[in-house]
Amino acid sequence: MAALDEGSLDTIVIEPDLTRLFAPRSVALVGATDHPSNFGGRVFRAMLNFGYLGKIYPVNTRLKDIYGLTCFPSIDDVPETPDHVGIIVSVERVFDVLAQCAARGVPFVTVYTAGFAETATAEGCARQARLVAIARASGMRIMGPNCNGVINFVDGFAMTSTGAIGGPRRPAGNVGVVSHSGGLGQITVMWRAQMSGLGVSYEASCGNEADLDTLDFARFMLRSPCTDIVLMAIESFKDGAKLEAVAREALEREKPIVVLKLGRTAAGSRAAASHTGAIAGVDDIYEAAFRQYGMLRVNTCNELYETAILLRNRRWPTGRRVASVAATGGNIVHVADMGADQGLSWPEYTPQTQAVLGGLLPGYGSSILNPSDLTSLATGEPAMFARALEAIADDPNIDAIAPLFSFVSRSQIEAGAEFIRACRKPAAMIWIGGCTDDAHPTADELVASGIPVYRDALPCLRSIRAAADFGERVEIRRQGKDIAQRPAGIAIESARARIATVSGWLGEREAKQVLAEYGFPVTREGLARSADEAVRHAAQLGVRVALKIDSPDIVHKTDAGAVRLDLDTGDHVRQAFDDIMQAATRARPDAHLNGVLVQEMVPRGVEMILGVVRDPVFGPVVAVGFGGIHVEVLRDIRYRIAPTTVDEARAMLAELRGAKLLDGVRGTPPRDIECLCDLIVRLSWFAHDLREQVVEVDINPLVVFERGAGARVVDALIVVAQRADGPQVAQPTRDGRAAPPPGAST
């Protein structure tokens, strides 16, 4: 390992193998103590009690031994180089210990000490930057700071202070847990998951993740044969490209990542030039990334481990068609409603299944619905009830099955569990009651034996939907359909050249010229500097026209009263030109006016908005929604990370609340969805290709005509990054006023 040089920051950070962090052959704890309430004492005692079999070296300048183990005054004095060193000292001493670790060639260090960037002070942030510099210069990998360490149930190693591992060590399972927070990750998720019957393989509470981050720990767990699902409770990710790579690996390994994103309500809109930028919240973009990358998002800690109860078995329904049976009609209705709310369907049984069920339930004929009320079988004929379940599970219309049990005998519970275990399709048991003849069978015991059992229908149905969603993403990945393909007819260099000299933003006319290089259909138009020229342009277009002010200082032309629509004669055009120039001057007396844009009126259609924002984590993000003047009010808009695929574009449209408007409603014809999807993909490639230059794009409206007739860009805005070698141009804000350049006095 390289000698410590905090000034050398060019060391390449390679993908780490964390085996020796989670399963060290020897470990040292700097700050170990025998005081039971001291943090160092709790961590050291937990490590001993957890059954770690490797060599342990306590380090403390004041003690000779701790619990019979020789104590060393410093890392320099430890007789061998430990694989993993924990540091629990004052923040001022952390860097001396890190320097000793680097000099000894220690591969992994966990810094438990707080007082770094989490303080949000200049001093704390400077400390964290120094810690990162040490890691980069030495090659030593650091967990933390301000963290609560790792727990390895597979190999019996824990270096953490949590009380969640008190008592006999729980058996290892196949569920990994990663969290920024120690208390939330180790208690609210890990411990409660264990209480529900799940077994945990590894847990990591990584704190500030100055060096090693949540994705490093998740990737280690995905690659472990002991982990089949990873649960993450995170505040944010630092690297969108790394998130995509880890999520892609999860799909390839068919090991789901289930994510609870904390702090989602703190995400807000920011002031921006475009409508898209104005309404793009941070959480909207995280939601889009999770969908696009096949990560399963949940909203509560309970949902994390509830989802794992089913998905840890790694069996994916081929669709979202579910069947359920119960002994009470009320529960059946309740299950049906909740399933529909989760996007699941309850298809009719095939005639063959109906015939089998009709034979078991004389008098029902072919009227047995799904979900099914099989009261007489469920309560009095266990063997026939089992036959009914098997017939339903064999039905080709059914992708998953979730029988519901209330108060039944132990033998019926065991028979139900055996059915779930042997079922050829994904299945889970909903057990809402108890056992009538034996107090011993419990849901957590069944879960511990590998049976997905839920005490309520909602988490069961949510989990079935999650399994179907993940299975769908696995199949998309297997077929390579998640790889974005660049459309034909794109002139990258021409588009790049058009904006190469721009610093600030491109108004409608210039923006549409750039977008045309990417194959966007734009309106025919001409710039008029006089009323006579406006009349000539209108005559040449030969259709009804719209007039709009063309000014680098007026972004939202309608707000300035500088737009006139649907003009048909020369006199109307002449008057509109004069009115627009006067309105623009009143709205912005200091504005530079290029003239008036004379533009063809396009046929009626559905108005959409397409946009791009540049996110600090994920880079360029493409957006689609219903446009016009109500976009900021309705906020019916969806996002994907650029570049994206045609299938993802189609999925974005399907997620819109107003999606049916594109299919045609109240006699209106269906819209050209294929063209719209193509334009979404083209814009995503535009955002990707020009990601260093383009900050925001706002195409509003894009009018989509009926099927086969295409679409037309009516208005557009492109915000370009400030050029380092150019003048600092004022960036427009949401109200159209120019904001001062960075550093300028307000």
Backbone hydrogen bonds, N-H to C=O, Kabsch-Sander energy under -0.5 kcal/mol:
donor,donor_aa,acceptor,acceptor_aa,energy
2,A,138,S,-0.5
8,S,5,D,-2.1
9,L,7,G,-1.0
14,I,12,I,-0.8
18,L,16,P,-0.7
21,L,18,L,-0.8
22,F,18,L,-2.2
23,A,19,T,-2.7
27,V,55,K,-2.6
28,A,84,H,-2.0
29,L,57,Y,-1.7
30,V,28,A,-0.5
30,V,86,G,-3.2
31,G,29,L,-0.7
31,G,59,V,-3.0
32,A,29,L,-1.2
32,A,59,V,-0.9
33,T,40,G,-0.5
38,N,35,H,-0.6
42,R,38,N,-2.6
43,V,39,F,-2.4
44,F,40,G,-1.9
45,R,41,G,-2.4
46,A,42,R,-2.4
47,M,43,V,-1.9
48,L,44,F,-1.9
49,N,45,R,-2.7
50,F,46,A,-1.6
51,G,48,L,-1.2
52,Y,47,M,-1.2
55,K,25,R,-1.8
57,Y,27,V,-2.6
59,V,29,L,-2.6
60,N,72,F,-1.9
63,L,60,N,-0.7
66,I,69,L,-2.4
69,L,66,I,-2.2
71,C,64,K,-3.2
72,F,58,P,-2.6
77,D,74,S,-1.1
78,V,75,I,-1.0
83,D,26,S,-1.4
84,H,26,S,-1.2
85,V,108,F,-2.1
86,G,28,A,-2.8
87,I,110,T,-2.8
88,I,30,V,-3.3
88,I,86,G,-0.5
93,R,90,S,-1.3
94,V,90,S,-1.0
97,V,93,R,-1.9
98,L,94,V,-2.5
99,A,95,F,-2.2
100,Q,96,D,-1.8
101,C,97,V,-2.5
102,A,98,L,-2.7
103,A,99,A,-2.3
104,R,100,Q,-1.9
105,G,101,C,-0.8
105,G,102,A,-0.8
106,V,101,C,-2.6
108,F,83,D,-1.1
109,V,141,R,-2.2
110,T,85,V,-2.7
111,V,109,V,-0.5
111,V,143,M,-2.9
112,Y,87,I,-2.1
112,Y,110,T,-0.8
113,T,87,I,-0.9
119,T,116,F,-2.1
120,A,117,A,-1.9
125,C,121,T,-2.5
126,A,122,A,-2.2
127,R,123,E,-2.1
128,Q,124,G,-2.1
129,A,125,C,-2.3
130,R,126,A,-2.1
131,L,127,R,-2.3
132,V,128,Q,-2.4
133,A,129,A,-2.2
134,I,130,R,-2.0
135,A,131,L,-2.1
136,R,132,V,-2.7
137,A,133,A,-2.5
138,S,134,I,-2.3
139,G,135,A,-2.1
141,R,107,P,-2.5
143,M,109,V,-3.2
144,G,206,C,-0.6
146,N,113,T,-2.0
147,C,111,V,-0.6
148,N,205,S,-1.5
149,G,205,S,-0.8
150,V,159,M,-0.7
151,I,203,E,-2.6
152,N,157,F,-3.3
153,F,151,I,-0.6
153,F,201,S,-2.0
154,V,201,S,-1.0
156,G,152,N,-1.1
157,F,152,N,-1.8
159,M,150,V,-2.3
165,I,162,T,-0.7
166,G,163,G,-1.6
173,G,200,V,-0.8
175,V,199,G,-1.3
176,G,174,N,-0.5
176,G,229,I,-2.9
177,V,202,Y,-2.3
178,V,231,L,-2.8
179,S,204,A,-2.5
180,H,233,A,-1.5
185,G,181,S,-1.4
186,Q,182,G,-2.8
187,I,183,G,-1.7
188,T,183,G,-1.3
189,V,184,L,-1.5
190,M,185,G,-2.3
191,W,186,Q,-1.0
192,R,187,I,-1.7
193,A,189,V,-2.2
194,Q,190,M,-2.2
195,M,191,W,-2.1
196,S,192,R,-1.3
197,G,194,Q,-1.3
198,L,193,A,-2.1
200,V,171,P,-0.5
201,S,175,V,-2.4
203,E,151,I,-2.4
204,A,177,V,-2.0
205,S,149,G,-2.6
206,C,179,S,-2.0
206,C,204,A,-0.6
207,G,180,H,-1.6
208,N,145,P,-2.6
209,E,206,C,-1.8
210,A,144,G,-2.3
211,D,144,G,-0.6
212,L,142,I,-2.3
216,D,213,D,-0.8
217,F,213,D,-1.6
218,A,214,T,-2.5
219,R,215,L,-2.5
220,F,216,D,-1.9
221,M,217,F,-2.0
222,L,218,A,-2.6
223,R,219,R,-1.9
224,S,220,F,-0.6
224,S,221,M,-0.9
227,T,224,S,-1.6
228,D,174,N,-3.2
229,I,174,N,-1.2
230,V,256,P,-2.5
231,L,176,G,-3.0
232,M,258,V,-3.0
233,A,178,V,-2.4
234,I,232,M,-0.5
234,I,260,L,-2.0
240,G,617,V,-1.9
243,L,239,D,-2.1
244,E,240,G,-2.2
245,A,241,A,-2.0
246,V,242,K,-2.5
247,A,243,L,-2.6
248,R,244,E,-2.5
249,E,245,A,-2.0
250,A,246,V,-2.1
251,L,247,A,-1.9
252,E,248,R,-2.3
253,R,249,E,-2.3
254,E,250,A,-0.6
254,E,251,L,-0.6
255,K,250,A,-2.7
258,V,230,V,-2.7
258,V,256,P,-0.5
259,V,296,L,-3.0
260,L,232,M,-3.1
261,K,259,V,-0.6
261,K,298,V,-0.6
262,L,234,I,-3.7
262,L,260,L,-0.7
264,R,261,K,-0.5
266,A,263,G,-0.9
267,A,264,R,-0.9
270,R,277,G,-0.7
278,A,274,S,-1.9
279,I,275,H,-1.6
280,A,276,T,-0.8
281,G,279,I,-1.1
285,I,281,G,-1.4
286,Y,282,V,-2.0
287,E,283,D,-2.6
288,A,284,D,-1.9
289,A,285,I,-2.5
290,F,286,Y,-2.7
291,R,287,E,-2.1
292,Q,288,A,-2.7
293,Y,289,A,-2.5
294,G,290,F,-0.7
294,G,291,R,-0.8
295,M,290,F,-2.2
296,L,257,I,-2.6
297,R,295,M,-0.7
298,V,259,V,-2.7
304,L,300,T,-1.1
305,Y,301,C,-1.3
306,E,302,N,-2.5
307,T,303,E,-2.3
308,A,304,L,-1.4
309,I,305,Y,-1.3
310,L,306,E,-0.6
310,L,307,T,-0.9
311,L,307,T,-2.4
312,R,308,A,-2.1
313,N,310,L,-1.4
314,R,311,L,-1.9
322,V,320,R,-0.6
322,V,345,S,-2.9
323,A,400,A,-1.8
326,A,372,S,-2.1
332,I,328,T,-1.4
333,V,329,G,-2.1
334,H,330,G,-2.2
335,V,331,N,-2.8
336,A,332,I,-2.5
337,D,333,V,-2.2
338,M,334,H,-2.3
339,G,335,V,-2.6
340,A,336,A,-2.0
341,D,337,D,-2.0
342,Q,338,M,-1.3
343,G,340,A,-1.6
344,L,339,G,-2.7
345,S,320,R,-2.6
354,Q,350,T,-2.6
355,A,351,P,-2.2
356,V,352,Q,-1.9
357,L,353,T,-2.8
358,G,354,Q,-2.7
359,G,355,A,-1.8
360,L,356,V,-1.5
361,L,357,L,-2.0
364,Y,361,L,-2.1
367,S,364,Y,-1.8
369,L,367,S,-0.6
372,S,324,S,-2.9
374,L,326,A,-2.3
374,L,372,S,-0.9
378,A,374,L,-2.9
379,T,375,T,-2.2
380,G,376,S,-1.5
381,E,377,L,-1.7
385,F,381,E,-2.6
386,A,382,P,-2.2
387,R,383,A,-1.7
388,A,384,M,-2.1
389,L,385,F,-2.2
390,E,386,A,-2.2
391,A,387,R,-2.3
392,I,388,A,-2.2
393,A,389,L,-2.7
394,D,390,E,-1.6
395,D,392,I,-1.2
398,I,395,D,-1.9
399,D,321,R,-3.0
400,A,321,R,-1.4
401,I,426,P,-1.7
402,A,323,A,-2.5
404,L,325,V,-3.2
405,F,430,I,-3.4
408,V,406,S,-0.7
408,V,434,G,-1.6
413,I,409,S,-2.1
414,E,410,R,-2.8
415,A,411,S,-2.3
416,G,412,Q,-2.6
417,A,413,I,-2.5
418,E,414,E,-2.3
419,F,415,A,-2.2
420,I,416,G,-2.2
421,R,417,A,-2.4
422,A,418,E,-2.4
423,C,419,F,-1.5
428,A,401,I,-1.7
429,M,452,P,-2.8
430,I,403,P,-2.6
431,W,429,M,-0.7
431,W,454,Y,-3.2
432,I,405,F,-2.5
432,I,430,I,-0.7
433,G,405,F,-0.6
433,G,406,S,-0.6
436,T,408,V,-2.3
446,L,442,T,-1.8
447,V,443,A,-2.5
448,A,444,D,-2.3
449,S,445,E,-1.2
450,G,447,V,-1.9
451,I,446,L,-2.3
453,V,451,I,-0.8
454,Y,429,M,-2.8
460,C,456,D,-0.9
461,L,457,A,-2.7
462,R,458,L,-2.7
463,S,459,P,-1.9
464,I,460,C,-2.1
465,R,461,L,-2.2
466,A,462,R,-2.2
467,A,463,S,-2.6
468,A,464,I,-2.3
469,D,465,R,-2.7
470,F,466,A,-2.6
471,G,467,A,-2.5
472,E,468,A,-2.2
473,R,469,D,-2.0
474,V,470,F,-2.5
475,E,471,G,-2.1
476,I,472,E,-2.2
477,R,473,R,-2.5
478,R,474,V,-2.7
479,Q,475,E,-2.0
480,G,477,R,-1.3
481,K,476,I,-2.2
482,D,476,I,-0.6
483,I,480,G,-1.1
484,A,482,D,-0.7
491,A,517,E,-2.6
492,I,490,I,-0.8
495,A,491,A,-2.2
496,R,492,I,-2.8
497,A,493,E,-2.6
498,R,494,S,-1.9
499,I,495,A,-1.2
500,A,496,R,-0.8
500,A,497,A,-0.5
501,T,497,A,-0.5
502,V,499,I,-1.3
504,G,720,V,-0.5
506,L,718,I,-3.5
511,A,507,G,-3.0
512,K,508,E,-2.4
513,Q,509,R,-1.4
514,V,510,E,-1.9
515,L,511,A,-2.5
516,A,512,K,-1.9
517,E,513,Q,-0.7
517,E,514,V,-1.1
518,Y,515,L,-1.7
519,G,516,A,-1.7
520,F,515,L,-1.7
522,V,520,F,-0.6
523,T,713,V,-1.3
526,G,598,V,-2.2
528,A,526,G,-0.5
528,A,596,V,-3.3
534,A,530,S,-2.0
535,V,531,A,-2.1
536,R,532,D,-2.1
537,H,533,E,-2.4
538,A,534,A,-2.2
539,A,535,V,-2.1
540,Q,536,R,-2.4
541,L,537,H,-2.1
542,G,538,A,-1.7
543,V,538,A,-0.5
545,V,567,L,-2.3
546,A,599,Q,-3.2
547,L,564,R,-2.9
548,K,597,L,-1.8
549,I,562,A,-2.0
550,D,595,G,-2.6
551,S,549,I,-0.6
553,D,592,H,-0.6
554,I,551,S,-0.9
555,V,553,D,-0.6
557,K,555,V,-1.2
560,A,556,H,-1.0
561,G,558,T,-1.7
562,A,557,K,-2.4
564,R,547,L,-2.7
567,L,545,V,-3.0
573,V,569,T,-2.2
574,R,570,G,-2.7
575,Q,571,D,-2.5
576,A,572,H,-2.5
577,F,573,V,-2.3
578,D,574,R,-1.8
579,D,575,Q,-2.5
580,I,576,A,-2.6
581,M,577,F,-2.2
582,Q,578,D,-2.0
583,A,579,D,-2.6
584,A,580,I,-2.6
585,T,581,M,-1.9
586,R,582,Q,-2.2
587,A,583,A,-2.4
588,R,584,A,-2.6
591,A,588,R,-2.1
593,L,591,A,-0.5
594,N,550,D,-2.4
594,N,592,H,-0.6
595,G,550,D,-1.1
596,V,528,A,-3.2
597,L,548,K,-3.4
598,V,526,G,-3.3
598,V,596,V,-0.5
599,Q,546,A,-3.0
599,Q,597,L,-0.6
600,E,524,R,-2.3
601,M,544,R,-2.7
606,V,704,V,-2.1
607,E,605,G,-0.5
608,M,606,V,-0.5
608,M,702,L,-2.6
609,I,625,G,-2.9
610,L,699,I,-2.2
611,G,623,A,-2.0
612,V,697,V,-2.1
613,V,621,V,-2.2
614,R,695,V,-0.6
615,D,613,V,-0.7
615,D,619,G,-3.1
619,G,615,D,-2.0
621,V,613,V,-3.0
622,V,640,R,-2.8
623,A,611,G,-2.9
624,V,638,R,-2.3
625,G,609,I,-1.9
626,F,636,D,-1.4
627,G,607,E,-1.7
631,V,628,G,-0.8
633,V,630,H,-0.8
634,L,630,H,-3.0
635,R,631,V,-2.3
637,I,635,R,-1.4
638,R,624,V,-2.9
640,R,622,V,-2.1
642,A,620,P,-2.3
649,A,645,T,-2.2
650,R,646,V,-2.4
651,A,647,D,-2.2
652,M,648,E,-2.4
653,L,649,A,-1.8
654,A,650,R,-2.1
655,E,651,A,-1.6
656,L,652,M,-0.7
656,L,653,L,-1.0
659,A,656,L,-1.6
661,L,658,G,-2.3
662,L,659,A,-1.7
663,D,659,A,-0.6
663,D,660,K,-0.7
664,G,660,K,-0.8
668,T,665,V,-2.1
671,R,662,L,-3.1
672,D,705,F,-2.4
673,I,671,R,-2.1
676,L,672,D,-2.1
677,C,673,I,-2.9
678,D,674,E,-2.1
679,L,675,C,-2.2
680,I,676,L,-2.1
681,V,677,C,-2.3
682,R,678,D,-2.4
683,L,679,L,-2.6
684,S,680,I,-2.1
685,W,681,V,-2.0
686,F,682,R,-2.4
687,A,683,L,-2.7
688,H,684,S,-2.0
689,D,685,W,-3.4
690,L,686,F,-2.1
691,R,688,H,-1.1
693,Q,690,L,-1.3
694,V,690,L,-3.2
695,V,719,V,-3.0
696,E,719,V,-1.4
697,V,612,V,-2.0
698,D,717,L,-2.8
699,I,610,L,-3.4
700,N,698,D,-0.7
700,N,715,D,-1.0
702,L,608,M,-2.8
703,V,701,P,-0.6
703,V,712,R,-2.5
704,V,606,V,-2.7
704,V,702,L,-0.6
705,F,703,V,-0.6
705,F,710,G,-2.3
707,R,670,P,-2.3
709,A,706,E,-2.8
712,R,703,V,-2.0
713,V,521,P,-2.9
714,V,701,P,-2.3
714,V,712,R,-0.7
715,D,701,P,-1.0
717,L,698,D,-1.6
718,I,506,L,-1.9
719,V,696,E,-2.8
720,V,504,G,-2.3
720,V,718,I,-0.5
721,A,693,Q,-3.5
726,G,723,R,-1.1
729,V,727,P,-1.1
731,Q,739,A,-0.8
733,T,737,R,-2.5
736,G,733,T,-2.2
739,A,731,Q,-3.8
744,A,741,P,-2.3
